[in-house]
Amino acid sequence: MNIKGIIFDLDGVICSTDEYHYQAWKSIADDEGIYFDRKINERLRGVSRAESLEIILERAAAVYSPEEKAALMEKKNNIYRELLKNMGPGDVTEEVRSTLRELKERGYGLAIGSSSKNTRFILERTALTDAFDGISDGNMISRSKPDPEVFIKAAGILGLKNEECLVIEDAISGINAANAAGFHSVGIGPAAECDEAEFKISFFFRNTGYLVSKMCLSSYKEIYT
């Protein structure tokens, strides 16, 4: 196994904006009189804004036109971006930063592969833009996860083949996307519980360097320390 690049999902892996997403969608749902709670919110993990809205509208009494849906998505994004202004460098732990530095020092190409159209804004707010050699985000793709397009573009930016890259994801849809295109997949958080993940870790920023070393030496499938 010859790993040359590592592609990271953003939300839930590098940092967490889950609460901001929830608050923004909750505001939309409340304004529209649609029931929405944290359990339903879990279904939005790893999917696009448009797909998230469709999940929320499953409980709507009204039928929404494409124009109305577009307006709701824009309104949600405006609320979300306002909330994101609360983010800063302190929202990324030193363990995250030190792990990224270590991986770069080892010579790995690092990229973000996120369906979020706010990826660059979040990286700017958290002072992480320069930590990555490439960024593939929702503004560059026409199909979101579980389609592998975002990861394929990330590998292309790194100048690597899919099989030379490790994808680290916290969403099952992301793991499925990575597997579909021949990437090596690592599940963390909820994705560590799915059988589809090729490798599983419990604490990403304590295990990553160890995991990559083991991948080059063995066929370990689970690394919990």
N, C-alpha and C positions, 0 to 999 in steps of 0.2 A: 504494500500500500504506500503510495507516494503522494502525500498531502503537501500541496504547495500554497494553497489559499484557504482562508476561512471566511465564510459569509455568515453574517449575523442578522437575525431578525432584530428589530429595534425595540419595540414596546414589549416589555416582559423579559427581555434578555439583557439589553444594554441599560435601559432605564424603564421606568414605569409611568405611563400616562393613563392607565386604566381608569382611575378615579375621575379624571377630567373627561374621558370619553363617556363614562356613565352619567356624570352630571349634565353634560351637553345633551345626550340622547334623552335623559329623564325630563329635561326642560321641554324638549320638543314634544315628547309623548304627553306630558301633562297639559301643554297648551292645546293639543289636539284631542284631549279626553281619551287617551289610549292607555290602558293598563301596561305598566312597564316596571319590572323590579330587577334585582341583581341576578336572580336566577336566569331570567331571559337575557340579561346582559352578557352572561357567559357564552351564549350562542353567537355573540358578535365577535368573539376572539378570533383574530386572524383572517377576517373576511373584509371585503371592501365596504366603502361607505354606502354604495347603492344596495348591496346585499344586506347590510345591516338595517337599512331603512325598510326593506321588504320584510325582514323578520319582525320588526316592530309593527308594521302595518297589518300583519296577520290578524291582530286583535282589533283592528279599526272597523268601525261600523260603516264608514264612508268608503267610496272608491275614489282613488286619487289619480288624476291625469299625470302624464309624464312631466308636464310643466309644473304642476303642484309638487311632485316628488323632487324635482330639481330645486325648487324654492326651499323645500324643507331641508334638503341636504346642504344647501348654501347657508341657511340659517344655523344649522347644527355646527357647521364648520366655523362660522363666525364666533359662535359661543365658545367652541373648543379652543380656537386660537387665542381668544381673550384669556381663557383659563391658563393656556400654555405660557402666557407672559409671566406667570408666577414661578416658572421654572428657572433654574440657574445652575451654575457649575456644581453646587452642593447636592443636586439631585442625582448625580453620578458618584458612586462610592469610589474611594481611593483604590479599593480592590479591583474595580472595573478598570480604572485607568492604568494601574500597574500591570494588570494582565495583558492589556492591549499593548503596552510598551514592551513587555517581555516577548510577546509573540512577534512583534515587529523586529526586535533584536535577533530573534531566531531565524529571521528571513522569510516569514510567511507574508503573503499578500493578504490584506484585510479589506473587506468590503461590507457594506450594509445592503441587505436585500429585504426591503420593507414595502408593503402595499400602501403605506400611508403617504398621502400627498404632502404631509407636513414634516416629512423626515428631515429635510435640510433646515427648516426652522427650528426643530427640536435640537438638532446637533449644534446649531449656532447658539441657542439659548444655554446649552449645557457645555459649551466650549469643547466639543468633541470632533468637529469637522476634520481637523488635521490629523486625527488618529487613524483615519481610514484612507486607503489608496483608491477607493472607488465607492460610489453611492448609486444604487439602483432603487428607485422608489416608484410610488404610484403615478407620478407624472410621466413616467417613461413606458408604461405598460398598458395594454388594452384588456388583459385578462388577469384577474387576481388569483391568489392561492385558493384552491389546490392546483391551479395551473402553475407550472414551474417558470413561467416567463420571467418573473422578477429575478430569479436566481440565475437563469441562463444569461440574462443581460449583465448581472454582477460578475459572473465568471468571464464573460467577454471583456468587460472593463479591465479585469485583472490580467487578461491575456492567457487564461488557463482553460483546460478542458474541464468538463463537468466532473469527471471522475477524479480530478486532481484537487477538488474542493470539498471541504467539510462545511455543512450547513448546520447552524445551531438555532433551534426553534423551541418556542414554548407552546405552540399551537399544533394540534393534530393536522390541520389543513396544511400547515407549513411542512411538516414531516412528509406528508403524502406528496406534496409538490416536489420536495427534494428527491424523494425516492423515484418519482415518475421520470425524472430526467437523468438518473444515474449518479446523483451526488451521494456522498456519504452523509448520513443524517445523525444528529445528536439531539435527543429530547431532554428538555429541562422543564421543571414545573409540571403542569398538566400533561405535557407531551412525553414526559419521562414515564408516564403510566401506560402509554400505548405500545402495543406489540410491534407496530410498524417502525418505531425508531430503531435504527441500527445500533446506536450506542445510547446510553442513558447516564445522566449525571444528576446529582442532587444539588450541589452548590457549584454553579458554573465557574465563578471567578476564583474558586479555590482548586478546581479540578482540571481546568482546561489544558494547561501545559502538560500535566501528567497524562491526561487523556490522549493528547496528540502523540506523545512519546510512546504510549502503549499501543496506539494504533499502528505505529511503524514497526512494532516488535512482536505483536501478538494478535489474537482474534478475540480479545476481551469484548464482551457485549454489554457489561454493566460495570460502572465504576462508581461506587459510593464510598466516600471517606468522610 
